[in-house]
Amino acid sequence: MSETREQLTRELMKLVAKEGMVEAGTISPEARLEDLSIQSADFIMILMAIEEKYGAYISVDNDLTETETVQDLLDLAIAKIEEQRAA
């Protein structure tokens, strides 16, 4: 049974908050990642956690260049997870 996009979004938001060391209550899809003080090392931890949990690889160099908000990151992660599941 695969989870809905909404469930996946919620799970990813929790993961971003935990791995990015951000208070879960302060994270929203519209929030800019730099405003949340998510550093590049935190990004690596977030991406590694996504890869470990969902088996979806996201390249820091290529995929993250246009990522500015939490929603951008969620959209990218969900697309990669769906690609992985379809494969």
N, C-alpha and C positions, 0 to 999 in steps of 0.2 A: 504494500500500500504506500503510495508516494504522498508526501505532504503537499498541501496547497501552497501556492505562491505566498499567500498571506502568512501561513505558519513559517515558511522558510524565511520570509522577511523578518518576522519576530525573532526567530532563532539567530539569524545573522546580526540583528541589532544587539542582542545580548552578547554575542561573540565579540563584536566590535567594541562594546563597552568594556567587557572583561579584558580582552587582549590589549586594547588601547589604553587601559587603566583610566577610563572615563566613568564618572558617575552615571549609572543607567538612566536616571531621571533627566539628565541634561542632554541626552542624545536624541536627536530627531532627524527625520529624513532631510530636512532643509538645512540642518547645521553644516557649516563649512568645517572641513576636517582640521584646517589650521586653527580655527577658533576653538576647537576642542583640545588643542595642543597635542594632537596625535603626531608624533615624530616618525621619521623614517624607520627607526628601529621598531616602533610599535606596529607600523605597517607590515614589516616582515613577520612579526608575531601573528598578526591578524591573518595574513595570507597563508602562513604555515598552518594555522588552526583550521582555516577553510579547506586547505588541501588534505589535512589529516582527517577531518570529519566527513568531508564530502567527496574527496578524491579529485577535486577540480583544481588544476594548476592555473595560477594567475601570475603573469610575468610582471615583476616590478618595473622593469625598464620600458616595456612596450605598452602593457595594458593600463598602467596607472597614470600615464602622462596627462590624460584629460580629466582625471578624477579630482573633483573639488569639494563635493558635498557627500554626506553620508549616503544620500540616495544614489549618487553616481557610483559609489562603491558597491551598494546593494545591487544595483542593476547589473553591474559588471559581474559580481559574484554569482548572482542567480543565472545569468546567461551562461557562464562557465559551468555551473553545476548542471544546468539543463543539457548542455552539450555533452557533458560527461555521462549523464544518465541515458542519453539517446545513443551513445556510442556502443 
